[in-house]
């Protein structure tokens, strides 16, 4: 970690809602006048779409039915660690973009399913912001958690996560429910061994819990709304967190444990603004003093 060049990582699996959380961070950065360089986990996939398909086929033929984008081996985690370390030490680094669809292709000039060229970060940024699958990985090859100054986990309960993924992939990617189900099954091994251990490393977790029936996510007709949800916010180290202030400011909230607060689902953005703004301000203030 570097006080001079702080790093924030937001980690959550596909369908968890990390994109919505990124919007909240962007609003904080804009309101407070902070300049952030943003990188996405997709940029550090090891394979483009065609190569990933071929690798999946090869591994399946060998009997490996657990390989997915969640897997460590499907990602350039050493490169991501290098970016974290370089930024923490010097405020420099590089990233690229994974082009998902035709709309992004029109903007980048790169065909869907491929990467743009690596490009250096802009100079003079206040902090680095990462959003993706592997922002807090600790294994025998890398230790990303040690290099990030603020680590946030976005973790809906698993049935809700599946519902969100099924609806997104059917609506925006044209997949059938059966195809998405196959993807979920293939990812389960890596979800257990690569994704969930990171939420022990994160400083703050936001876990959305529906209060409507999600017992069969594969036939759910709609995603539970924020009004039909609660959010459990857990702090790894609650020291210095003003829980009475948060409970007074967020109507309908309460403490469930000494390090956790429960809020109505439609108050998540407000809660994130109240909790994260002073933490980010402190990181940037300390960086400027350093």
N, C-alpha and C positions, 0 to 999 in steps of 0.2 A: 504494500500500500504506500501511496505517496501523498503527503499533505498538499504538495504543490500542484498535483494534477489528479484530482479525485475521479474515481470510477464508480458508476452506479450500474448494477446489473439487475434486470428483471427476468425471472425465470418462470416459465410455465409451459406445459405441454400444449400440443396443437388442439385448439378448441377450448382452451382455458380462459380466454378473454384477455390475453396480454396486450392485444392491439388496443383495446379500450383503455387499459391502464397507461399505455404509451401516450395516448391523447391527453390524459390527465397530467403526466409529466411534462409534455410539450407546453401545456397551458401554464404550468408553474414556471417553466423556464422563460416563457415569453413575458409573463406578468412581472417576474422578478428581474428581468433583463439579463439573464444568464445565457451565454452562448455554448451550446452543447453540440458535440459531434456524435451522431447516432449511428450505431452499427446493428445489423440484424443477424440472428443466428443462421439464417438461410445462406448468408454469404460464406459461411465456413463449412458448408456441406462438402464432402469429398468428391461427389459425383454429380454431373449434370443429369438431366432427366433420362436421356437415352442410356447413359452409362449405369445409372442406378437401376434401371429396368434390367439391363444385362447382368449386373451383379446380383440382383435378386433372383434371376433365373438360374444363374450359376450356383448360388448357395442352396436354392431349393432343390436343384438336381442332386446336390451332395447331402441332402437331408436336413439342412439348416432352415427351419421355418420361422426363425426369430429375428432375422436381420431387418432393420428398418432405419428411418432417419433418426429415431431415438437412440440407436446404438452408438457407442463411442466410435466404433470402427468406420461408421458412415460419415464421420465429421473430422475436420482438420483442427482438432483441439489443441495440438501443439502450436499451430499458427495463431489460434485465438489467444492462447496463453502469451505468446510473443507480443501480440498487439496490446494486451492488457499491461504487460511488463514495460514495453516501450513507452506507452502513453504515461504510465505512472512515473517513469523515470525522466522522460523528456518532453511529454506533451505531444508526441508525434506518433504516427502509425499509418496503417493503410486498411482499406476495406474494398469490397466490391458489392454488386447487386445480383441476386438470383432473380431472373426474369420469369414471372409466373404465367403471364397471359399476354394476349395481343395488345391490350391497352398499355402494359408496361413495355412491350416490345416497340410500340410506336414512339415511346418517350426515349428509349435507350438505343434503338437501332440494333438490338440483339434479339435473335429469335427466342420464342418462349422455351423454357426448359434449359436455358444456358446462362452462363455468368458473363457479366461485363468484365472488362479488364480491371486489375487492381489499381487503385488510385490513392494517393496520399491524402491524409486529413488536411483540412484547412488549418492555417496557423492561428494561434491566439485564442483557442477555445478555453472555456472555463472548466469543462468537465467532459467525460466520456460516458455515453449512455448506451448500454447493451440491452437488447430484448430478444430472447430466444429460448432454446431448449436447454442450454448447457452453461448458463452463466455462473453456476456455483459448484461445478464438478470438482470432486477430489477423488483421484484414483492413483494407481501406481505410475502414471505417466505425467499427469498435470495436477496443479492445485490452483484452480481459478478463484476459489473462495478466498484464498489468502491475498489475492491481488485486488479485489474489489472493496471499496470503502463502505458502500451501502448495498446490501443484497436484499431484494424483495422477491417473495414467492407469490405466485398467483395460482391458487389451487382449489378449483371447485370440487365438490365430492364427485366421485368417479362416474356415477350414473348421469349427473348433470353434464359433466365433461363430454361423455359419449353423445348425449342428446345434441349438444352444441356442435360437435364435430359432424354428426350425421346430417343435421340440417344444413350446415355450411357447405359440406362437400356435395350434397345433392343440389343445393340451390346455385352455388357458384362454380362448381367444377363438373357438374353433370354426372356424378357417380350414382350408381344404384345403392339402395340400402345394403344389399348383399355385398357389394364391393367394399363399402365402408366398414362393414362388419368384419370382413376378411382382414382389412388393414388393422383394425383394432386388435384382433386376435394375434396378428403377427407382432404387434408392438408390445404386447403385454409383458413379455420377458424383459425387454429393455426398459419398459415403464417402471417395473419393480426394481430393477438393478441399477438403472442409469438416471432415471428422472426423480423418483421419490426420495432417494438419499440426499439430494440437494436441498430439500426443504428442512433438513436438520441444520444446514449451514447458513440458511438465510437469516437475516436480522429481523425481518417482519414478514409474516405471511397473511395474505387475504384469502380466506376460503369461503366461497359462496355455497350456501346450503339451501336447497329449495324446501318450501313448506307445503308443497303439493305433491301428489303421487308421481314418482318417477321410477316406479318399480320395474317397468319394462321400457327402457329407453329406445328400443328398436322399433316400437310402434307409436311412440309419442308424436302427436300431431303438431305440437308447438313447443318452443323453448320456454320454460318458466320465466316470467318477467321479474325484474328487480322487486316489484311490489309483492311477488310471491316467493321471496327469498329473504334469508338472513345472511349476514357476512360475519364470520368469526375472524377477528384480527388478533394475531398472536405475536408477542414481542419476545425475541430470544433473550434479551436483557432488558427487563422493564425499568431498571434504574433510571431515574430522570424523566420518565413518562408521566405526565400530569393526567392521571386517569379521571379524577373528579372534574377537571376542566373538560375533557373529552365527553364524559357522560352528560355534563350540563349543556354542552354545545350541540350534541347529536341527540335529537329527540327520539325517545324509544330505545335508547341503548342501555346496556348494563354490563357489569363485569361478571364473567363466568368463572374465571380463575384469577390468581394474582398477576398473571402476565397476559391476560386475554380480555378483550372487550367484544361484545356482540352488538351489532347495529342492524337496523332495517336495511334491506338490500338496496333501496333507492337512495340511501345516504352514503354509498361507498365513495362517490366522487368527493363529497364534502369531507368525509373522514380522511381520505388520502390527502386532500389539500391541507387539512389541519395538522395531520401527523407529519407529512413529508416536507412541507415547505420549510419549517424551522430546521429540519435535519439537513436539507440541501443548502439552505442559507449558511449554516455553520460550516459545511464542507467548503463552500466557495470562499467564505470569509477567511477561514484558516489557510486556504490555498494562497489567497492574495497576501496574507501576512507572511507566509513562508517565502 
